[in-house]
């Protein structure tokens, strides 16, 4: 595995998005998007609904194919989706073992790593309930822990604090600072403008002009799903 792209000032770029484009039907979601994130940097990705933030994160995580452009990643990716990808009838430890196995990590190591991460988030480790019986904030802590389980170099977080109370939300940004200090490249999709000073850089993703045209189209001939891209 390469050590990343070295810049003149000695920094290492861990994520490079070059000219990425994506269309859904006749609608352009992303058009020639460029983004570079260094190791040891927290980038806040902002933009209005429909700008394509979640789509860009899925493309960077390898879960969505871009129609054009390239994404280059150095090291492992940890991806925390906006909607937790959890299994309703599994416990937290079941998830740790299953996701760890998918990443080539043994059961014992998955549990050791996962429990340590969950403890940092004040997750109730004594809790043996299946996921469907957990609160929204507790589910989100597990969702975030699974993204960190592989010890990623690049951490992609799509509004990862959904369901957190105020204290846990503020603590989340403390964790972001810690991950930056560990040399990770962190991208956080956020609408919470009050905390943007906690990021090293803010990148606004504008909605493609075609979305404005679509929004102005007559209602009877157009159905809007309400799901953000």
C-alpha positions as CSV (number, residue, x, y, z in Angstrom):
1,X,0.0,0.0,0.0
2,X,1.3,3.4,-0.9
3,X,2.2,6.1,1.6
4,X,-0.1,8.6,-0.1
5,X,0.6,11.6,-2.2
6,X,3.3,13.8,-0.7
7,X,2.9,17.6,-1.0
8,X,5.7,20.1,-1.1
9,X,5.1,21.0,2.6
10,X,5.5,17.4,3.8
11,X,1.8,16.7,4.2
12,X,0.2,13.5,2.8
13,X,-3.0,13.6,0.9
14,X,-5.1,10.6,1.8
15,X,-8.3,11.3,-0.3
16,X,-8.3,12.8,-3.8
17,X,-11.6,13.3,-5.7
18,X,-10.9,14.4,-9.2
19,X,-13.6,15.6,-11.6
20,X,-16.3,13.3,-10.2
21,X,-19.7,13.4,-11.9
22,X,-23.0,11.6,-11.2
23,X,-26.4,11.6,-12.8
24,X,-29.7,10.0,-11.8
25,X,-31.8,9.8,-14.8
26,X,-31.9,13.3,-16.4
27,X,-30.8,15.0,-13.2
28,X,-27.1,15.9,-12.6
29,X,-26.2,15.5,-9.0
30,X,-22.5,16.0,-9.2
31,X,-20.6,17.7,-12.0
32,X,-16.8,17.8,-12.0
33,X,-16.3,17.7,-8.2
34,X,-12.8,18.1,-6.9
35,X,-11.7,17.5,-3.3
36,X,-8.4,16.7,-1.6
37,X,-8.1,15.8,2.1
38,X,-4.8,15.4,3.9
39,X,-3.9,13.1,6.7
40,X,-4.4,15.0,10.0
41,X,-7.2,17.2,8.6
42,X,-10.9,17.6,9.4
43,X,-13.0,18.9,6.5
44,X,-16.6,19.9,7.1
45,X,-18.7,19.3,3.9
46,X,-21.7,21.5,3.7
47,X,-24.4,22.4,1.2
48,X,-28.1,22.6,0.7
49,X,-30.3,19.5,0.5
50,X,-29.9,17.8,-2.9
51,X,-26.4,19.1,-3.5
52,X,-25.1,15.5,-3.6
53,X,-23.2,15.4,-0.3
54,X,-24.3,11.9,0.6
55,X,-23.9,10.7,-3.0
56,X,-20.3,12.0,-3.0
57,X,-19.6,10.2,0.3
58,X,-21.0,6.9,-1.1
59,X,-18.8,7.3,-4.1
60,X,-15.7,7.9,-2.0
61,X,-16.6,4.8,0.1
62,X,-16.9,2.7,-3.0
63,X,-20.6,2.0,-2.6
64,X,-21.8,4.1,-5.6
65,X,-20.2,4.2,-9.0
66,X,-19.3,7.6,-10.4
67,X,-20.3,8.4,-14.0
68,X,-17.0,10.3,-14.5
69,X,-13.9,11.2,-12.6
70,X,-11.8,9.3,-10.2
71,X,-11.4,8.8,-6.4
72,X,-8.0,7.8,-5.0
73,X,-7.7,6.7,-1.3
74,X,-4.6,5.9,0.6
75,X,-5.2,3.3,3.3
76,X,-8.5,2.0,4.7
77,X,-11.8,3.8,4.6
78,X,-14.2,4.0,7.5
79,X,-17.7,5.0,6.4
80,X,-20.5,6.1,8.7
81,X,-23.8,6.5,6.7
82,X,-26.5,9.0,7.7
83,X,-28.9,6.1,8.2
84,X,-27.3,3.4,10.3
85,X,-26.8,0.2,8.4
86,X,-27.6,-2.0,11.3
87,X,-29.4,-5.3,11.6
88,X,-32.4,-5.1,13.9
89,X,-32.1,-8.5,15.5
90,X,-28.4,-8.4,16.3
91,X,-26.7,-7.1,19.4
92,X,-23.8,-4.6,19.3
93,X,-21.2,-7.4,19.8
94,X,-22.8,-9.4,17.0
95,X,-22.3,-6.3,14.7
96,X,-18.7,-6.0,15.8
97,X,-17.9,-9.6,15.0
98,X,-19.7,-9.5,11.6
99,X,-18.3,-6.2,10.4
100,X,-14.9,-7.2,11.6
101,X,-15.1,-10.5,9.7
102,X,-15.9,-8.6,6.6
103,X,-12.8,-6.6,7.0
104,X,-10.6,-9.6,7.7
105,X,-10.4,-9.1,11.5
106,X,-10.8,-12.0,13.8
107,X,-13.5,-12.3,16.5
108,X,-11.4,-11.6,19.5
109,X,-9.7,-8.6,17.9
110,X,-13.0,-7.2,16.7
111,X,-14.5,-7.4,20.1
112,X,-11.5,-5.9,21.8
113,X,-11.3,-3.0,19.3
114,X,-15.0,-2.5,19.2
115,X,-15.5,-2.4,22.9
116,X,-12.7,0.1,23.4
117,X,-14.3,2.4,20.7
118,X,-17.8,2.1,22.2
119,X,-16.4,2.9,25.6
120,X,-15.0,6.1,24.3
121,X,-18.5,7.1,23.2
122,X,-20.0,6.2,26.6
123,X,-21.9,3.3,25.0
124,X,-23.6,1.1,27.7
125,X,-21.4,-1.9,27.2
126,X,-23.5,-3.9,29.6
127,X,-26.4,-3.5,27.2
128,X,-27.2,-6.8,25.5
129,X,-30.4,-5.7,23.7
130,X,-30.8,-6.2,20.0
131,X,-30.5,-3.1,17.8
132,X,-34.2,-2.5,17.3
133,X,-34.6,-2.0,21.1
134,X,-31.9,0.7,21.3
135,X,-32.5,4.5,21.3
136,X,-31.6,6.5,18.3
137,X,-28.5,8.0,19.9
138,X,-27.2,4.6,21.0
139,X,-27.7,3.1,17.6
140,X,-25.8,6.0,16.1
141,X,-22.9,5.4,18.5
142,X,-22.7,1.8,17.3
143,X,-22.9,3.0,13.7
144,X,-20.0,5.3,14.3
145,X,-18.0,2.6,16.1
146,X,-18.3,0.3,13.1
147,X,-16.8,2.9,10.9
148,X,-13.8,3.1,13.2
149,X,-13.4,-0.7,13.6
150,X,-11.0,-1.1,10.7
151,X,-8.6,1.6,12.0
152,X,-9.2,3.8,8.9
153,X,-6.9,6.3,7.4
154,X,-9.8,8.1,5.8
155,X,-13.0,8.5,7.8
156,X,-16.2,9.5,6.0
157,X,-18.9,10.7,8.3
158,X,-22.3,11.6,6.9
159,X,-24.1,13.5,9.6
160,X,-23.0,10.9,12.2
161,X,-24.4,12.6,15.2
162,X,-28.1,12.0,14.4
163,X,-30.0,11.3,17.7
164,X,-27.1,12.5,19.9
165,X,-28.0,14.8,22.8
166,X,-26.2,18.2,23.1
167,X,-23.5,16.9,25.3
168,X,-22.7,13.9,23.1
169,X,-22.8,16.1,20.0
170,X,-20.2,18.4,21.4
171,X,-18.1,15.5,22.5
172,X,-18.3,14.1,18.9
173,X,-16.3,17.1,17.7
174,X,-13.7,16.5,20.5
175,X,-13.3,13.0,19.0
176,X,-12.9,14.6,15.5
177,X,-9.9,16.5,16.9
178,X,-8.5,13.4,18.4
179,X,-8.8,11.5,15.1
180,X,-7.1,14.4,13.3
181,X,-4.2,14.2,15.8
182,X,-4.0,10.5,15.1
183,X,-3.2,11.4,11.5
184,X,-6.6,10.4,10.0
185,X,-8.2,12.3,7.1
186,X,-11.7,13.1,8.3
187,X,-14.7,14.4,6.2
188,X,-17.9,15.3,8.1
189,X,-21.1,16.1,6.3
190,X,-22.9,18.6,8.5
191,X,-25.7,21.2,8.5
192,X,-24.7,22.3,12.1
193,X,-23.1,25.6,11.2
194,X,-22.4,26.5,14.9
195,X,-19.5,24.0,15.1
196,X,-17.8,24.7,11.8
197,X,-14.9,26.4,13.6
198,X,-14.0,22.9,14.9
199,X,-13.1,21.9,11.4
200,X,-9.8,22.8,9.7
201,X,-11.5,23.6,6.5
202,X,-15.1,24.0,5.3
203,X,-16.0,22.9,1.8
204,X,-19.4,23.9,0.4
205,X,-20.9,21.6,-2.3
206,X,-23.3,23.7,-4.4
207,X,-26.4,22.2,-5.9
208,X,-26.1,21.7,-9.7
209,X,-28.1,24.2,-11.6
210,X,-30.3,21.4,-13.1
211,X,-31.7,20.8,-9.6
212,X,-33.1,24.3,-9.6
213,X,-34.7,23.7,-13.0
214,X,-36.2,20.5,-11.8
215,X,-37.6,22.2,-8.7
216,X,-39.4,24.7,-10.9
217,X,-41.1,22.0,-13.0
218,X,-44.9,21.7,-12.8
219,X,-45.9,19.4,-9.9
220,X,-48.3,17.0,-11.8
221,X,-45.5,15.7,-14.0
222,X,-42.9,15.3,-11.3
223,X,-42.7,13.2,-8.2
224,X,-40.2,14.1,-5.5
225,X,-39.1,11.4,-3.1
226,X,-37.8,13.6,-0.4
227,X,-34.7,11.5,0.0
228,X,-31.5,13.5,0.0
229,X,-28.8,12.5,-2.4
